Amino acid sequence: APEAYTVIAGKLAEARGFETIYIGGNMMSMTYLGVPDWGVITTTDMVEIAGRIAREVSIPAIVDADQAGETSLNVYRTVQQYERAGIAALHIEDSRNPKKMETWAGPGGPTTSPLQSIEQMRERLEAAVDARTIPDFVIIGRTVAEDADTVIRRGVAFARAGADVVIVVNPNNPTGRLL
């Protein structure tokens, strides 16, 4: 899915035959606030931007929901907001703010981001699943863990919590891989 951080980018992707688009938090932050993805953009901003893009295309939109809020209660509300905005899927990541990956810290910056505990992510993903009212709305658990054992342990826990898909994104795997 190509990244479509503006309506015109979404329309171009659709016109070129893509079956879905991706609306990433980094590009929303850079395009609309002029700052890297440091966790500055709010959920309200992201829902409004993503909804505007999704309403103007007829193909599904996947959105980067960052952590989807500070608590599992925020996650519940965030899922409902994205559903109402017309989003087809979202991913919730396990990093904690402030993000420390080189992508955000710049060349030579720290390459690891502290992770939320598996228990916190389980609560978040369960809240997301509970909040879902559209059966086809896809909940994606995203990890930025770097070593294989941690990725597997977290992926299994995310799936058991109800995530429909697990994605791994880290400095050694910048494009992500679905599990």
N, C-alpha and C positions, 0 to 999 in steps of 0.2 A: 504494500500500500504506500503510495507516494505521500510525502508530507504536504499537506495543504493548509498553510497557516493564514491564508486569506481566501475570500470568496472566489476571486479570479483563479487562484491556484487550484481550488477544488473543482471549478468548472473546467479548467484545462485538463485536469486528471480524468474527469468524467468523459470529456470529449475525446480523449486519447484511448478510451476503452477500459480504463482501470475499473475494477469491481468494487473498490472501497478506497477511502482516503484515511490518512492518519493526521491528527491535529496534535502536534507535540507542544509540551510546556515550554521547552527551551525557545522554540521559534515564536510562540505567543509572547513570551517575556521580552525577547529581543525586538520583535516587530512592534509591539504595542507599548512597551515601557522603555525600550532602549537599553535594557540591562540583561546580562546573562541570567541563566536559570539558577539563581541563588535562593529561590524560595520566596521572592518578594511579591510576585504576582499572586493575587488572591483567588480563592475558589470562585467567588462571585465574578471576577473578571474573566476567568477561564471558561466558566459556564456560558457567559454572555457571548464571548468571542466564538467559542466552538458551536454554540447554537446558531449564531448568525451564519456561519459557514455551512453547517449541516442543513439548514432550511433552504439553502439555495442550490443544493444538488439532490439528485434522486438516488445516489448510491450511499451505502452505509458509511458512517464516520466513526472511527475509533479515536478516543481521546486519551491523552496523558492527564490523569487526574492528580499527579504528584502523590502526596500522602492522603489526599481526599479529606483533609482537615486534621485537627489536633487529636480528636478522640474518635472512638467507634460511633458515638452519637453523631458527630460531624459527618462521618463516612455515610451513615444511613441517609442523612439529609442530602448529601452531595449526590448520591446515586439517584435519588428522586429528582433532583434538579436537572441532572444530565438526561434522564429519561424524558422529562417534560421539554427539554431543549431539542429533542429529536436525535440524540446520540444513540448509536447502536451498541457500542462497547466502550469500556474504559479500563485502564490499568491503574492499579494502586501499588505504589512502590514501597519498599521496606527501608529506604534510607531515612536518616533523620536530618533535619535542618540544623545548622547550615550545611549544605552539601559540600563535600570536599573532593569530588572527583576532578581530575586534571581538566576535563572538559570545561568545568566552571572555574577552577582555580587558575587556569592558564598554564602554559608550558612550564614544566618544572614544579608545578604545584603538587600538593598531596594527591595521591591517587586512590585513597580509600575513604569511604564515607561511613560513619558509624551506622550500624543497622539497628532497626527496631527489633525487639525480642520476637521470637517466634510466637509467643503468647499474644503479644500486642497485634501482630499481623493476623493471627487466627481470629481475634476479636474483631478486627477491622473487616476482614473478608467475610466473616459470618454476618456482620452488620450489613455489608453490601448485598449479600445474598438475600437477607431478610427484607431489605428495602426494595428489592427488585419487584416491580409490578408487571413488567412486560416480559413474558416468558423467554423471548428471543434475545433479550438484553444480555450481553456477554460481560462477565466479570473476569478480569485478568489480574493475577497476582504477579507482580514484577519484583525481581530481586537484583540487587547490585553486588551480591556476594561474589567473591573472586575465586575461591578454591572449589574444586569439584564436589568434595564431600559436603561442604556447607550449602552449595547450590542444590544438591540432591535432597538433603535434609529439609531445607526450606521449601523446595518445590513440592515434596510429598506432603508437608504440613499445609501448604497453601491449597493443594488439591483436596485434602481431607476437610479443610474449612469451607469448601464449596467453590473455589475458583474453577471456572470453566477452562481456563488456559493459564499456563505459567510461562513467563518470559524472563530470560536472563539478559541483563545489559550491564556490562562493566567495561573498564578501560581496555581489557584484553579482548573484548567482544563488543565493539561499539555499535554494531548493527543489530544486535539482539538475536536470540535463538529461541524458538518456541519449544517447549517440552511437552 
